[in-house]
């Protein structure tokens, strides 16, 4: 397993490093560039036109290498179903933004419908192969609860929350990719403890691919992952959490994503109730930028926080 794990990391890293410059040239030729929100930080306006949808590279490399090294197994089918499915939703979202030259793509209800379909397919797949369990483990407590027939709804919430939270975090160069490498590494250890070798290989492959992508995505970014990348990463983390029965541990390991999502929720609630904003801009990383933090400082600080959350999450899983 160790050899395959190392091969997964190295091969996907190299594929991403080699493919990214080619992809950048191709996207520039097609003029598929990032659309920047006019309400965002003014310094982000210079990023308009930067090639996007780079997530295609690390998704494809991770999927192909995982299948080669881990084999065609039901558990791998399950995690790839959600990863590719969320990536496809993001891909359509990105295409919509490019086609209409604006920062808004698919409508929320279309994304919602897509996640509902993915949840249903995942439940059917797990039931078909005998991996379906409705028990949910509460970290740090010797306690489990069983939502029974409501468990599919719980899975839907996990996938939706994870994919959207990672998507919100993808607003500063290298931020989402770097925190995802850390979160995937944490789940790699959890999957190993659960004896799910194919999931270990998948996490290693995706972490290696994201590491290679970081070489082109760190400030100043030459390539953005797009929604195809951020939604796929969130979906991958959600799927791995469901399969390893670490759904609530994901809240800890993905602590950065949780804080980003909560900052948006708090901003909206505050403005609607009081007419005042508690942050200069949400999500949290934009607030810090407007406070004068350089993008590099924001990204590195969040990586550090992600590492602490990851260690805490692994400890919680083993408690």
N, C-alpha and C positions, 0 to 999 in steps of 0.2 A: 504493500500500500504506500509506503514512504516513497518508493521510486516513482510510482505513478503520480503521487501528489506533487513531487518536485518537477516531474515532466510536465504536468498540467500547468503549473505556475510559469515555468520557463518557456514552454511552447507558446502559450497564449500571450505572454509578454512580448515575445519576439514577433509573433504574427501582427500584433497591434502596432508595434514600433515600425515594422516594415510597411504595413498597409496604410497607416495614417497619412503619410506624405502623399501617397498616390490618391487617397480619398480626398484630401484637401484640394489637390489640383483639379480633380474631377468635379468637385462641388463648386469650385470657383468658375470653372468653365460653364457649368449649368446655371451659375449665378443663384445658387441655393444658399442664401445667407441668413443669419439670425435677424429677426425682427425685434427691435428694442422697444419696450413700453415707454411711452412719453411721460408717464408718471413716475418712472424710476429715477434713481440718482443720475444727475446730469452727466457725470463723468462716464457713465455707461454708454452714452451716445456714440462714442468712438468705436464701440464694438459692433455697430450695425454693419451687416454684410459679412461678418466672420462666418466661415463655413460651419454648418450645423449638421445634426443627425449623425454625429460621430459614434453614437451609441450602437449603431448598426455593426461597427467593426468589432467592439468587444462582446456583443451578444453572439454574433455568428461564430467568432473564434472560440468562445467559451462553450457554446452548444456542440460544435463539431468535435472539439478536443475531449469534452466530457463523454460523448457517445463512444469515441474511439477508445479511451482509456478505462472508462467505467462499464461499458457495455450497455446493451439495451435492456434496462430493467424497469419494472413498474414505478419504483420510487423516482428514478430519473425522469421517466415520462411525466410524472406528476409535477415535478419542479420545473421542467422545461415547458410544460403546458402553460403554467401561470406566467413564467418569465417571458416566453415568446408572445403570449396573448396580451400581456400588459404592454410589451414592446410594440405590438401591432397597433394597439390603441394610440400609443404615443406617436407612431409613425404617421398614422392618418391625421393626428392632430398637427404634427409638424408640416405635413403636406398642405393642410388647410391654411396654415399661417403663411406659407410661402406663396401659395396660389393667390391669396387675397392681400398679400403684402401688409399684414397686420399681425399684432402679437397675440391674437385670439384665434384658436383653431376650432376643434370639435366642441360642440355644446356639452354642457355638464350632463344632460340626460343621456346623451349618446355614450359618454364614457361610463356612466352608471350602468347602462344596459350591457355594455361590454363586460364589465366586472361581474354582473349577475350571471351572464352566460359562462364565464370562466369558473365561477364558484360552483355552478351546477355540474359542469364537466369534471371538475376536480373531485367533487363528492362522489359522482358516479364512478370515476376511475378508482378511487380509494376503496369504495365499497366492492367493486368488481374483483379487486386483488386482495381483499381482506385486510387492508391497512386503515380502515376507517374506525376511529375511536372518538367518542364525543366527550371524553374526560378532559378537563382543563386543569393544569397544575398551577397552584398559586406559589410563586417564588418566595423563599425565605420562611415559608410556613409548611408544616407537614399536613397539607390540606389540598384536596381536589374537589371540584364541583362538576356536575354533569348537566349541561343545558339541554340534553336530549335532542328532541326534534328541532330545537332552535340553534343547534350547533352550526348548520349551514349559514345561518344569518351571522353568527359569530365569525365564521371564516370570511364571509363577505366584508365584514367590518375590518378585519385584520388586513385583507388585501387592499381595500380602499384606503384605509388610513396610512398604510406603509407606502403605497405607490404615490399618493398625493403628498405625503410629508417629504419624501425624497425629492419629489418634483419641486416643492417649495424651497428646499435647501439648495437647489441648483440655480443659484443666483450670483455667485461669486466664483471667479476662476479657480478650479481645482477643489472647491468645497465639497460637492456631492461625491465626486469620484474618490477623493481622499478618505472621507468618512465611510464610504461604502467598502473600501479595501479593509478598513479596520473592522467594520461590522461583519463582513464576510469571513474574516479570519477568526473572529470569535465564534461564529456559527460552525466553522470548520472543526474547532475543538469540540463543540457540543455534539455535532454529528458523529464525530469519532467515538465519543463516549456512548452515544446511542447505538453504535455498531452499524451505522449506515454509511458504508464505504463509498457508495456512488455519490452520496450527498457531499461527503468530504472532498471528493475529486471535483465535483461541480463548484463548490465554494472556492477551492484552490484555483480552478481554471478561471473563474470570473474575477477573483481577486488579482490574479496575474495579468489578466487582460486590462483591468481598470488601472493597474500600476503602469502598464505601458501607455495607456491613454493619457495618464497624468503628465507625461513628458510633453504632450502637446496641449494640455488643458490648463496647466498651471499658468499663473500670471506672467506675462500677458498671453492669454489663450489664443492659439492659432486654430483651434477646433473646439466646438461645443458639442456636448453629447445629445442635446435636443431632448424633447419629451420621449422620444423612442428609447433613449438611454435611461433617463431618470425614472420613468414609469416601470421599465423592465427591471431596474435594480430594486425598486421598492417591491415589485411583485416577486422577485427572486427571494428577497429576505423574508417576505410574508410566507411564501410556500415552504421554505426551509424551516421556519418557525412552526408552522402547522405540522409538518411531517415529523419533526423531532419532539413534538408536544412541548414546545417552548414559546407558545403564543404570547404569554404575558411577560416572559423574559425579553421578548423583542422590544417591549416598552423601555426596558432598562438599557439594552445594548444599543437601541436606536434613540437614546436620550436626546441627542442633538436634534434629530428629526422631530421628536416630541416637542422640544422647546420652540423650534421654528414654527410648528403648527399652532401651538398654544399662543405664540406671540401674535399670529394673524387673528385667531379667535378672540383674544383679549382686546385687540385693536378694534375689531368690528363691534363687539359688545359695548365697549366704552363709548365709541362714537355714536352708536344708535341710542344709548341710554342717556348720555350726558352731552353729546355734541362735541366732545373733546377726545383727542387721541392721546394714548399713554406713551406711544413711541413716535419718534420723528417719522418713521416709515416702517411698515412690516413687509416681510418677515424680519426677524431679529438682526440678521446680517446686514440688512439695509440701514437699520437704525444705527448700528455701529459705524457703518461707512459714513453716514451723515454726521456722526459725532467726531469724525476725523480719522478713523482707523483706515490705514491702507488695506487694499484687498489681500495682500500677502499676510498681514497680521491677522485679519479676520479668519482666513483659511487655516493658518497654522494654529491659532487659538482653538478653533472648532475641532481640528484634528486631535489636539491634546485632550479636549473634553470628550471626544468620541472614544479615545483610548481608555480613559478612566471609566466611562460607561461600559465599555466592552469587558474590561476586567471585572467590574462589578456584576455584570450580567452572567459571565461564566461562573463566578462564585455563587451567584443565586441559583443557577441551574444545578450546581453540585451540593447545595446546602442540605 
